[in-house]
């Protein structure tokens, strides 16, 4: 079974430029997460989707970050404009959800460098 | 604010010995507890999860949970050089109707197994 797929794996952009990350969760997983991980830190939740609905976006910097999950499958995370402090790994993860689907599985991550 | 605390290390353990990794959490409502392993440049990989007080064993790994003390630990027996990685502790709450909120991670403990 394919895992969580993310693209691009690596991206270098200049500050003030836009960037977008794409995620395809594990088939059948209703819950999708975007995390950000800075060097030497644990992942921090940005947004959580239950199917198409963003049920927790309290940590998403809404002035420059946006996300969508059309049709409840793939998701896109966008940053516009990017700042130097946005350099991090952006991790997409998914879980089954429901009473037995609590375990979260991560993709390989999208490494962003803003210069 | 939910917090998960881990000693960042590095924790150095000789090959073949037992590595003991510790984690404390602040949210008494936390119900699920996870240990992830993260190699440098890679995404977090699930090792174990535990829901109930006591011990849970899986091969060389044992997770221990004490909800009264808000304490989770991971023991790695017969440590191997390939166990050298950062170990992330994570917690979340479950919903009565099924599902869970996003994981809150600690910063991770860097474990080094010395040959």
Interface residues (C-beta under 8 A of the other chain):
Chain A: X31 X33 X35 X40 X41 X42 X43 X44 X45 X48 X50 X56 X89 X91 X95 X97 X98 X99 X101 X102 X103 X104 X105 X106 X107 X108 X109
Chain B: X4 X8 X32 X34 X42 X43 X44 X45 X46 X49 X88 X90 X92 X94 X98 X99 X100 X101 X102 X103 X104 X105 X106 X107 X108
